[in-house]
Amino acid sequence: MEELSGRELLDTRLLKKFRTRSLSNPNYRDAKFLDLHLRRRRGSWQNWELRDIAESGQKHVREYQRFKSLGDLRSSESEWSAALSDVDRLVARVEEINGEGLWEPK
């Protein structure tokens, strides 16, 4: 059975908290936090699948920021949705590997 490090679990819990906040307020956008968090952890995931998902999420966050700065609302929203989908995939996969749901930090 594959095991995740304590750091990987904590970071995923923070992403889950971020995602819960964005679901409760669709206008909530903290692209800097998400970019930093995905970039910080991206290279240290032991599982290649998790690493790939984090890289994809970071790419979408960067594209969101680029389109937003250009005033392209439709494209920026599409990229933001794709980034959040990657966060959902990452959290779901970690919970699957972990064998149970993750609690969210306060």
N, C-alpha and C positions, 0 to 999 in steps of 0.2 A: 504494500500500500504506500502510495506517495505521501510524503509529509511536507508541510510548509513551515517555514521558520516563523518564530514569534513576530519578527519584524514584518514579514509578508502578511500575516494575519492582521496585525495592527493597522498597517497601511490600507488594507482592504476594508477594514472597519471604518476608517476615515473616509474612504471613497463612498462607502455605503451611506454614511451620514450625509455627505455632500449630495448624493443622489436623492435621498429622502427630502432634503431641504429643497432641491430643485423641483421635485414632484409636488410639494406643497405650495410652491410659489413658482409658476412657470416663467416669471420674469427674472428670477434669480439667476444671475450669470457671474460666476467668479472664474473667468478663464485663466487668470494668473495662477490661482490656487491649483486648478486642475492641471494646467500645463506643468507647473513645478512638481506637483505630486507624481504625475505620470512619468516625467523625465527623471526625477530622483530615483524612482524605483525600477524604471524600465530595464536598466542593465543588470540588475541584481536578482531578477526573478530566476529561480533555478529551472522552472518549467518553461520550455520554449514557447508553448502555446500562450501562457500568460504574458510572456515578454512580447510576443507578436501582437496581442490584443492591446497592451499598453502603448506600443509604438504606433499602432493604428489610431488609438485615441488621441495621442499627442499630435499626430499629423492633422487630425480633424480640428483640434483646438487651434492650432496655428493657422489653418485655413479659415476658420471662423474669425479669428482676429484680423486676418488680412482682408477678407471680404467686408467685415464691419468697418474697417478703416477706409475702404473704398466706397462705402455707402450702399453696398449691394445687399440689401436686407434679405432677399429670398435665398441667395447663396449662403449668407452667414447663418441663417436659421437652419438650412439644410445641414451645414457642417456641424452646428451645435447639436442637432438631433443625432447625427452620426457619432459624435464624441460621447454623448450620453448613452447611446446604444452600446458603445464599447465598454463604458463603465459598467453597465448592466451585465454584459457578457463576462467581464472580468470578475465581478462579484459573484455571479452565479457559478462560474467555474471554480472559484476558490471555495465556495460553500460546498460544491459537489466533491471536491478533493478532500475537504475537511470533514465531510460526512455529516455536517449539521450547519444550521444558519449561524450567522455571526451577529453578536450584539453590537450596538452602535455606541461609541463613546459619547459622553455628555458634552 
